[in-house]
Amino acid sequence: MLIDTHCHLDAAEYDADREAVARRALEAGVERIIVPSVAAFNFPATVNCRQYPGVDIALGMHPMYVHIHKEEHLAQLEEAIRAHQPVAIGEIGLDRFQSCIDRPGVLEHDLNMQEFYFSEQLKLARKFSLPVLLHIRRSNDQILKFLRRIKVPGGIAHAFNGSMQQAREFIKLGFKLGFGGAFTYTRATNLHQLAMELPLDSIVLETDGPDIPPEWIARQRNEPAQVAPIANALATLRHISPDEIAQKTTENARQVLRLII
């Protein structure tokens, strides 16, 4: 059994064949998919993904949508958490890279607002005793600062790409580290090292579908079925069997997200 701990199954890229995507995942041995929201507007679409076998949801407000978030959306998020009982709060975090590219004129304002919404959502995670799914770009140390101040019951550092020292700090705080298509590229030497050297009990698998495709489908749409060959690639890097990767990463995901299977 495998778990895709991060896939945006509600995304428009899947509108034409969402049911088939979910079916292919099951056929590939991916029996659980975690679908996070990105903003208040897609809470309903995220919840609707539960109609597909093995789908669980996370609810949260993504930092790349900070320009459309409003304070009243936090109340909507709390209401949605009560109503729909997600397995995590997410996708939340900080993105210092995207702000620089897309909105350079309002960088400082964007980052201040990102920190506001991140902090408030960490408080909700603490209030409801839920783990969090973290979006982190060029902000590992800043996010660690918030996590030390606002204690939450762990979670997943999605698409982790920090240093070994930063990885250890996340692990100390009860987090697992998400690995997906990015580490499969030949040039991804830092990710190769992390994937080989991190304790196996700190790693979970993900796709971030429809984004971050592995090297063998570069520039194509990603989907949860790709977790199976991603697991094989990790097994090759670590010189262990794919079965061991599947068993341990599934156990890790179940532990941090408190999944009952």
C-alpha positions as CSV (number, residue, x, y, z in Angstrom):
1,M,0.0,0.0,0.0
2,L,1.1,3.6,-0.8
3,I,-0.1,7.0,0.2
4,D,0.0,10.2,-1.8
5,T,0.2,12.7,1.0
6,H,-0.3,15.8,-1.2
7,C,-2.3,16.0,-4.4
8,H,-4.6,18.8,-5.7
9,L,-7.2,16.4,-7.1
10,D,-9.7,19.2,-7.3
11,A,-7.5,21.2,-9.8
12,A,-8.9,22.1,-13.2
13,E,-6.2,19.9,-14.9
14,Y,-8.2,16.9,-13.7
15,D,-11.7,18.0,-14.7
16,A,-11.8,15.8,-17.8
17,D,-10.9,12.6,-16.1
18,R,-10.8,13.0,-12.3
19,E,-12.5,9.6,-11.7
20,A,-10.1,7.8,-14.0
21,V,-7.1,9.5,-12.2
22,A,-8.5,8.2,-8.9
23,R,-9.0,4.8,-10.4
24,R,-5.4,4.6,-11.8
25,A,-4.1,5.5,-8.4
26,L,-5.9,2.5,-6.8
27,E,-4.7,0.2,-9.6
28,A,-1.1,1.4,-8.9
29,G,-1.4,0.5,-5.2
30,V,-2.0,4.1,-4.0
31,E,-4.8,3.5,-1.7
32,R,-4.9,6.9,0.1
33,I,-4.7,10.4,-1.4
34,I,-4.6,13.6,0.7
35,V,-6.2,16.6,-1.1
36,P,-5.3,20.0,0.4
37,S,-7.2,23.2,-0.3
38,V,-5.5,26.5,-1.3
39,A,-8.1,29.2,-0.4
40,A,-11.7,29.7,0.8
41,F,-13.1,29.5,-2.8
42,N,-12.0,25.9,-3.2
43,F,-13.1,24.5,0.2
44,P,-16.2,23.0,-1.5
45,A,-14.2,21.4,-4.4
46,T,-11.7,19.9,-2.0
47,V,-14.5,18.4,0.2
48,N,-16.2,17.1,-2.9
49,C,-13.1,15.0,-3.7
50,R,-14.1,12.7,-0.8
51,Q,-16.5,11.0,-3.2
52,Y,-13.5,9.1,-4.7
53,P,-12.2,6.0,-2.9
54,G,-9.4,6.6,-0.5
55,V,-9.5,10.4,-0.5
56,D,-9.0,12.4,2.6
57,I,-8.8,16.2,2.8
58,A,-6.9,19.0,4.4
59,L,-8.3,22.5,4.6
60,G,-6.2,25.7,4.6
61,M,-5.2,28.9,2.8
62,H,-2.0,28.8,0.6
63,P,0.5,31.6,0.8
64,M,0.5,32.0,-3.0
65,Y,-3.1,33.1,-2.8
66,V,-2.4,35.8,-0.1
67,H,-3.7,38.5,-2.4
68,I,-7.2,37.1,-2.4
69,H,-7.4,35.9,1.3
70,K,-9.5,38.0,3.6
71,E,-9.7,37.9,7.4
72,E,-13.3,36.6,7.3
73,H,-12.0,33.6,5.4
74,L,-10.3,32.4,8.6
75,A,-13.8,32.2,10.2
76,Q,-14.9,30.2,7.1
77,L,-12.0,27.9,7.5
78,E,-12.8,27.3,11.1
79,E,-16.4,26.6,10.2
80,A,-15.3,24.2,7.5
81,I,-13.0,22.4,9.9
82,R,-15.8,21.8,12.3
83,A,-18.2,20.7,9.5
84,H,-15.9,18.4,7.5
85,Q,-13.2,17.2,10.0
86,P,-10.1,17.3,7.7
87,V,-7.1,15.2,8.6
88,A,-4.9,18.3,8.6
89,I,-4.7,22.0,8.1
90,G,-3.2,22.8,4.8
91,E,-1.8,23.8,2.5
92,I,-0.3,26.6,4.6
93,G,3.1,28.2,4.9
94,L,5.4,30.9,3.5
95,D,6.6,31.5,-0.1
96,R,9.4,34.1,-0.4
97,F,10.2,32.9,-4.0
98,Q,6.8,33.5,-5.7
99,S,6.4,36.9,-4.1
100,C,9.7,38.0,-5.6
101,I,8.6,36.8,-9.1
102,D,4.9,37.7,-9.3
103,R,4.5,40.7,-7.1
104,P,7.8,42.5,-6.6
105,G,6.2,45.9,-5.9
106,V,4.3,44.6,-2.9
107,L,6.9,42.1,-1.6
108,E,7.0,43.4,2.0
109,H,3.2,43.6,2.2
110,D,2.8,40.1,0.8
111,L,5.2,38.6,3.2
112,N,3.7,40.3,6.2
113,M,0.2,39.1,5.1
114,Q,1.6,35.6,4.5
115,E,3.0,35.5,8.0
116,F,-0.3,36.8,9.4
117,Y,-2.4,34.0,7.7
118,F,0.2,31.4,8.5
119,S,0.2,32.3,12.2
120,E,-3.6,32.4,12.4
121,Q,-3.8,29.0,10.7
122,L,-1.2,27.5,13.1
123,K,-3.4,28.7,15.9
124,L,-6.4,26.9,14.4
125,A,-4.3,23.7,14.0
126,R,-3.4,24.0,17.7
127,K,-7.0,24.7,18.6
128,F,-8.3,21.6,16.8
129,S,-5.2,19.4,17.5
130,L,-4.5,18.8,13.8
131,P,-1.3,18.4,12.0
132,V,-0.4,20.8,9.2
133,L,0.7,20.5,5.6
134,L,3.4,23.1,5.0
135,H,4.3,25.0,1.8
136,I,7.9,26.1,2.1
137,R,9.9,28.1,-0.5
138,R,13.0,30.0,0.6
139,S,11.5,30.1,4.1
140,N,12.6,27.1,6.1
141,D,14.1,29.1,8.9
142,Q,11.2,31.5,9.1
143,I,8.7,28.7,9.2
144,L,10.7,26.9,11.9
145,K,10.6,30.1,14.0
146,F,6.8,30.1,13.8
147,L,6.5,26.4,14.6
148,R,8.6,26.9,17.7
149,R,6.4,29.7,18.9
150,I,3.0,28.2,18.0
151,K,3.1,24.5,18.8
152,V,1.1,22.2,16.6
153,P,0.9,18.4,16.6
154,G,3.4,17.9,13.8
155,G,2.6,17.5,10.1
156,I,4.4,17.3,6.8
157,A,7.0,19.7,5.3
158,H,5.7,19.3,1.7
159,A,8.2,19.2,-1.1
160,F,11.1,19.5,1.3
161,N,14.2,21.1,-0.2
162,G,16.1,22.5,2.8
163,S,19.4,21.6,4.4
164,M,20.1,18.5,6.5
165,Q,20.3,20.7,9.6
166,Q,16.8,22.2,8.8
167,A,15.5,18.7,8.1
168,R,16.6,17.7,11.6
169,E,14.8,20.7,13.1
170,F,11.5,19.8,11.4
171,I,11.9,16.2,12.6
172,K,12.5,17.4,16.2
173,L,9.2,19.3,16.0
174,G,7.3,16.2,14.9
175,F,7.3,16.6,11.2
176,K,7.7,14.2,8.3
177,L,9.4,15.4,5.1
178,G,7.6,15.1,1.8
179,F,9.5,13.6,-1.2
180,G,8.0,13.4,-4.7
181,G,9.0,14.0,-8.3
182,A,11.6,16.7,-7.6
183,F,14.2,14.2,-6.3
184,T,14.0,12.0,-9.4
185,Y,15.9,14.5,-11.6
186,T,19.5,13.9,-12.3
187,R,20.5,17.5,-11.3
188,A,18.7,17.4,-7.9
189,T,21.9,16.5,-6.0
190,N,20.8,18.1,-2.7
191,L,17.5,16.1,-2.8
192,H,19.4,12.9,-3.7
193,Q,21.6,13.3,-0.6
194,L,18.6,14.0,1.7
195,A,16.6,11.1,0.2
196,M,19.6,8.8,0.9
197,E,20.7,10.0,4.3
198,L,17.5,11.0,6.2
199,P,16.1,8.5,8.6
200,L,13.5,6.5,6.6
201,D,11.0,7.0,9.4
202,S,11.1,10.8,8.6
203,I,10.0,10.4,4.9
204,V,6.6,10.4,3.3
205,L,5.7,10.2,-0.4
206,E,3.7,12.7,-2.5
207,T,3.1,13.9,-6.0
208,D,1.8,17.5,-5.6
209,G,-0.2,16.6,-8.7
210,P,-0.9,18.1,-11.2
211,D,2.5,19.8,-10.6
212,I,6.1,18.6,-9.9
213,P,6.1,15.6,-12.3
214,P,9.0,13.1,-11.9
215,E,11.7,13.1,-14.5
216,W,10.2,10.4,-16.6
217,I,7.1,12.5,-17.3
218,A,8.8,15.9,-17.2
219,R,6.5,18.8,-18.3
220,Q,3.5,16.5,-18.3
221,R,0.6,16.4,-15.9
222,N,1.4,14.6,-12.6
223,E,-1.1,12.3,-10.9
224,P,-1.3,10.1,-7.8
225,A,-0.5,6.9,-9.6
226,Q,3.1,8.2,-10.0
227,V,3.7,7.6,-6.3
228,A,4.4,3.9,-7.2
229,P,7.4,4.7,-9.5
230,I,8.5,7.5,-7.2
231,A,8.7,4.9,-4.4
232,N,10.8,2.6,-6.7
233,A,13.1,5.5,-7.4
234,L,13.6,6.1,-3.6
235,A,14.2,2.4,-3.1
236,T,16.9,2.5,-5.7
237,L,18.6,5.5,-4.1
238,R,18.6,3.9,-0.7
239,H,19.5,0.4,-1.9
240,I,16.5,-1.2,-0.3
241,S,13.3,-2.9,-1.6
242,P,10.3,-1.0,-2.9
243,D,8.2,-3.0,-0.4
244,E,10.2,-1.6,2.5
245,I,9.8,1.9,1.1
246,A,6.0,1.4,0.7
247,Q,5.6,-0.1,4.1
248,K,7.6,2.5,6.0
249,T,6.4,5.6,4.2
250,T,2.8,4.4,4.6
251,E,3.4,3.9,8.3
252,N,5.0,7.3,8.6
253,A,2.0,9.0,6.9
254,R,-0.5,7.1,9.0
255,Q,1.3,8.2,12.1
256,V,1.6,11.9,11.4
257,L,-1.8,12.3,9.9
258,R,-3.5,9.8,12.3
259,L,-5.0,7.9,9.5
260,I,-7.1,4.8,10.1
261,I,-6.7,2.2,7.4
